[in-house]
Amino acid sequence: MPIDIHAHYVPPQLLATIAATGAECGVKLLSPTDGKPPALGFDYGFKVRPFFPALVEPVAQRRASLDRQGLDRQLVATWPDIYGYGLTRDACAVWHRMLNDTLAEWCDANADRFSFVASVPLVDANDAAAELDRVVKLGAVAVMVSANIEGVNIGEKPLDPFWAKAEALGLPVILHPVLVDAAPRAAKFALTQIAQYTFDTTLGVGSMLFSGVLDRFPALSLVLSHGGGTFPYLLGRFDVMHARMDKVAQGDVANLAPSSYAKRIGYDTIVHAPKALRFLADTVGIEQVALGTDESFPPADGDSVASVKAAGFSAGDIELITEINPRRLFPRLP
């Protein structure tokens, strides 16, 4: 049965907990006056957009969506926009425990269809590693991290204790874009969704490769959102600049050309074009591609199984992408 490896949800338990105790870690629930879903405010000045309706929909509605799409199981993470990496170290650790406890509780109550993807307080690598130990006991099948942390590419942050812990636990790391700073050129025409997020994923994975993360942690399981952003389609350019840049000045310590790492990484299918999906599978290997929807957001693939079929894959390859690869990439799935 098809498994969706990339989706998002904010459970009612989280909203109730924020209302009750969120202010203690610098997070406030901002109630709307127009009947729309609430928003969050962080005490360092950041205010997130109101929750998308599908992000906080009743569980019956989300189950009906899975039934409509022919999906057996969905991996759900929280919304990366609310990671709150501008919080103080202690507050951020408390906040991510709150995020994880409430989402894990919701997934446990709906364990027949949903699996829990954790988040971690990446403002401190040791805190993030400690949270990984904790969330595995809560049933996490993966952890989602942002491609940048308050505007700094993730590969440029000193996170080796976190990477080491994820590698040791065999817990896949899903790299996901996030936008917390102003991006004026992407403010109109939906260019944030079209280009800014895929751009962020590309910068994130590039920073990880060139800074040597995958060399230092060769068994780390990394999965890229949205078909890898533009990374698979820029591999030639990555390789050329790896060969030609001033490696010392640029901090490029990668042992191999970027294209050599591409087949070690997993990718979801959220590219919205049959030819692009075929290109992805041909480039990185079909064994590295797994079904995804990005459910809850405007660019979500509302019929992901049909999208895979439209790419003209064989029945065996469709089974690989929709069922076998998700279970291999996420071995903690039930």
Secondary structure, 3 states (H helix, E strand, C coil): CCEEEEEECCCHHHHHHHHHHHHHHCEEEECCCCCCCCEEEECCCCECCCCCHHHHCCHHHHHHHHHHHCCCEEEEECCHHHCCCCCCHHHHHHHHHHHHHHHHHHHHHCCCCEEEEECCCCCCHHHHHHHHHHHHHCCCCEEEEECEECCEEHHHCCCHHHHHHHHHHCCCEEEECCCCCCCHHHCCCCHHHHHHHHHHHHHHHHHHHHCCHHHHCCCCCEEECHHHCCHHHHHHHHHHHHHHCCHHHHCCCCCCCHHHHHHHCEEECCCCCHHHHHHHHHHHCHHHEECCCCECCCCCCCCHHHHHHHCCCCHHHHHHHHHHHHHHHCCCCC
